[in-house]
């Protein structure tokens, strides 16, 4: 693969044979973020589990103490008093069947997170085939199927992110922007990794956290020593 000039320059800053401490890794991620936009700093965690088995799934949500640096647009499916609560709570879009129709007919996806009250899941279920592949389907484990819509919106706007295994048993999550200082990125890193460690399935055998890599959106991967992630 032919790499761009900026990527090649950034890659020279990273020793591929070194396992960095978390703070060193995020500092390097900041230095290797050379794009003209404010790159996102991401963490990629390979786990020693098999996502094909239901008892080895790892999924949940966590509020990053310093947020992600991204403005999140929240869509809430609710009716009556809960719809009013969602509007007052800062939801960007609130509705019911009419929003289902808008998504189905207009291919409308101007939102980043979907929240729904439990009584609306029958309606939202019609969107499973379009929301599911995008990772937008509300889920109780992620706290996005709830009667407390105001708290859900508040948490999401404050920096709540969802983590889940992909088919290759890797979790990919943002922990902030390259413009964040090292301490904020490190705090967010530890908060995320602590949550994933606590979510370890009882059926998981052997080494749980196999590899941890930090990178900016356009930058090279920086290996983190898995033994140091909770220190």
C-alpha positions in Angstrom: 0.0 0.0 0.0 1.4 3.4 -1.0 1.2 5.9 1.9 0.9 9.6 1.8 3.8 11.9 2.7 2.3 13.0 6.0 1.6 9.4 7.0 5.2 8.4 6.2 6.5 11.3 8.3 4.2 10.4 11.2 5.2 6.8 11.0 8.8 7.7 11.6 7.9 9.0 15.1 6.6 5.6 16.1 8.7 2.6 17.0 6.7 -0.4 15.8 8.6 -2.7 18.1 7.8 -0.7 21.3 4.8 -1.2 23.6 4.1 2.3 24.9 2.5 3.4 28.2 -1.0 4.9 27.7 0.2 8.5 28.3 3.1 8.1 25.9 0.8 6.5 23.2 -1.8 9.4 23.3 1.0 11.9 23.2 2.4 10.3 20.1 -1.1 10.1 18.6 -1.3 13.9 19.0 2.1 14.4 17.3 1.2 12.1 14.4 -2.1 13.9 13.7 -1.0 16.0 10.8 -4.2 16.4 8.9 -5.7 19.9 8.3 -8.8 19.0 10.4 -8.9 18.1 14.2 -8.4 14.4 14.0 -10.1 12.0 16.3 -7.9 9.9 18.6 -9.2 6.3 18.5 -8.5 3.1 20.5 -8.6 -0.4 19.0 -8.8 -3.3 21.4 -8.5 -6.9 20.3 -10.0 -9.3 22.9 -9.4 -12.9 23.5 -13.1 -13.8 23.1 -15.2 -15.2 20.3 -18.1 -12.9 19.3 -19.9 -15.7 17.6 -20.9 -17.0 21.0 -23.6 -15.2 22.9 -21.9 -15.8 26.2 -18.7 -14.1 25.0 -20.3 -10.9 23.8 -18.7 -7.6 25.1 -21.0 -4.6 24.7 -21.9 -1.6 26.8 -21.6 2.1 27.2 -19.5 4.5 29.2 -19.4 8.3 29.8 -16.0 9.6 29.0 -15.0 12.3 31.7 -13.9 14.8 29.0 -16.3 13.9 26.2 -15.3 13.1 22.7 -15.1 16.6 21.3 -17.8 15.8 18.9 -21.3 17.4 18.7 -23.7 14.5 18.9 -27.1 14.7 17.3 -29.7 12.6 19.3 -32.9 11.3 17.9 -35.5 10.1 20.4 -38.5 7.9 19.7 -41.1 8.7 22.3 -44.7 9.9 22.8 -46.7 12.1 25.1 -45.0 13.2 28.3 -41.8 11.4 27.4 -41.6 13.2 24.1 -41.9 16.5 26.0 -39.2 15.3 28.4 -36.9 14.5 25.5 -37.5 17.9 23.9 -36.8 19.7 27.2 -33.7 17.4 27.7 -32.0 18.7 24.6 -32.9 16.0 22.0 -32.3 17.2 18.4 -35.2 15.2 17.0 -38.2 13.7 18.7 -41.1 11.8 17.2 -42.7 8.4 16.6 -44.2 6.8 13.4 -43.6 9.9 11.3 -39.8 9.6 11.9 -39.9 5.9 11.0 -41.5 6.9 7.7 -39.0 9.7 7.1 -36.1 7.3 7.6 -37.7 4.6 5.4 -38.9 6.9 2.5 -36.2 9.6 2.5 -33.2 7.6 3.6 -32.8 10.3 6.4 -29.9 9.8 8.8 -29.0 13.3 10.1 -28.4 11.9 13.6 -25.7 10.0 15.5 -27.5 8.2 18.4 -31.0 6.8 18.7 -32.8 6.6 22.0 -36.3 5.0 22.5 -38.7 4.4 25.3 -39.5 0.7 25.7 -43.0 1.1 24.5 -41.7 2.5 21.2 -39.4 -0.5 20.4 -42.2 -2.2 18.4 -42.3 0.8 16.1 -38.5 1.2 16.0 -38.1 -2.5 15.2 -39.3 -1.8 11.7 -36.0 0.0 11.2 -33.9 -2.9 12.3 -32.5 -3.6 8.8 -31.3 0.0 8.3 -30.4 1.1 11.8 -28.7 -2.2 12.8 -25.9 -2.2 10.2 -25.1 1.4 11.1 -24.9 0.6 14.8 -27.8 2.9 15.5 -30.4 0.5 16.9 -31.4 1.4 20.5 -30.2 -1.3 23.0 -30.9 -1.7 26.7 -27.3 -2.6 27.4 -26.2 0.7 25.9 -28.7 2.6 27.9 -30.5 3.8 24.8 -33.8 1.9 25.5 -35.0 3.7 28.7 -37.9 5.6 30.3 -35.4 8.1 31.6 -34.9 9.8 28.3 -33.6 13.1 29.9 -30.7 11.3 31.6 -29.9 9.3 28.4 -29.7 12.5 26.4 -27.6 14.2 29.1 -25.1 11.3 29.2 -24.8 11.1 25.4 -24.3 14.9 25.0 -21.7 14.7 27.9 -19.6 12.1 26.1 -21.2 8.7 26.4 -20.0 6.2 23.9 -21.0 2.7 23.1 -18.4 -0.1 22.8 -19.1 -3.4 21.1 -17.1 -6.2 19.5 -17.0 -6.4 15.7 -16.8 -9.7 13.8 -13.0 -9.9 14.2 -13.3 -9.5 18.0 -12.0 -5.9 18.0 -13.6 -2.9 19.7 -13.1 0.5 18.1 -13.8 3.6 20.1 -13.0 7.4 20.0 -11.5 8.9 23.1 -11.3 12.5 22.1 -9.7 14.9 19.6 -6.1 15.5 18.8 -6.6 19.0 20.1 -7.3 17.6 23.6 -4.4 17.7 26.1 -2.6 14.5 27.0 -4.1 14.3 30.4 -7.7 14.5 29.1 -7.0 11.8 26.5 -5.3 9.6 29.0 -8.3 10.0 31.5 -10.7 9.0 28.7 -8.5 6.1 27.7 -8.4 4.6 31.2 -12.2 5.2 31.7 -12.9 3.2 28.5 -10.5 0.4 29.2 -11.7 0.0 32.8 -15.3 -0.4 31.5 -14.2 -3.0 29.0 -12.2 -4.9 31.7 -15.3 -4.9 34.0 -17.4 -6.2 31.1 -15.2 -9.4 30.7 -17.6 -12.3 30.1 -17.4 -15.2 32.6 -17.0 -17.6 29.6 -13.7 -15.8 28.5 -10.7 -18.0 29.0 -7.0 -17.2 28.7 -5.7 -13.7 27.9 -8.7 -11.3 27.7 -7.0 -8.1 26.4 -4.7 -9.3 23.6 -3.7 -6.0 22.0 -4.4 -2.3 22.4 -3.6 0.2 19.7 -4.0 4.0 19.7 -4.1 6.1 16.6 -5.4 9.4 15.2 -7.8 9.3 12.3 -5.1 9.5 9.6 -2.1 8.5 11.7 -0.2 5.2 12.2 -1.1 2.7 14.9 0.7 3.0 18.3 0.9 -0.2 20.4 0.0 0.1 24.1 1.3 -2.4 26.7 -1.9 -4.2 27.7 -0.4 -4.8 31.2 -0.3 -1.0 31.8 -3.8 0.0 30.6 -5.3 0.1 34.1 -2.5 1.8 35.9 
